[in-house]
C-alpha cells in the first residue's frame, strides 16, 4: 500500500486527492504514511454499499463472466483491455459510481 501511495502522490504532482478507504488493515496499518496530497476518507466497516469501487469491481466481473480462461495471463489481459476501454463507457461509469451523497462532499471534475 505504501508503494502505491507514494507512486500515486508523485502522479498527482500538486493536485490533492481524496481517497475513499474501507476499514481494511492495509488502509490503516501501523507505519503507513499518507502523503500530504492524499487525504484518506474512511467509510464505516462492512459497508460495501458506500464504496464506489465495489460497483466498479462488479462491473468488471460482469464483463469477465461466462468466459473460460485457460491461463491466468488470458484473464489478466481481459481485465487490462476492459480498463483500457473505460473511455468508451465513461458516461455510464460516471453515472454508476457517482453516488448522490458524493456530490455533497466532493465536487468531482472529469477530464
C-alpha positions, 0 to 999 in steps of 0.5 A: 500500500505504501508503494502505491501511495507514494507512486500515486502522490508523485502522479498527482504532482500538486493536485490533492486527492481524496481517497475513499478507504474501507476499514481494511488493515492495509488502509490503516496499518501501523507505519503507513504514511499518507502523503500530504496530497492524499487525504484518506476518507474512511467509510464505516466497516462492512459497508460495501454499499458506500464504496464506489469501487465495489460497483466498479469491481462488479462491473468488471466481473460482469464483463469477465463472466461466462468466459473460460480462461485457460491461463491466468495471463488470458484473464489478466489481459481481459481485465487490462483491455476492459480498463483500457476501454473505460473511455468508451463507457465513461458516461455510464461509469460516471453515472454508476459510481457517482453516488448522490451523497458524493456530490455533497462532499466532493465536487468531482471534475472529469477530464 
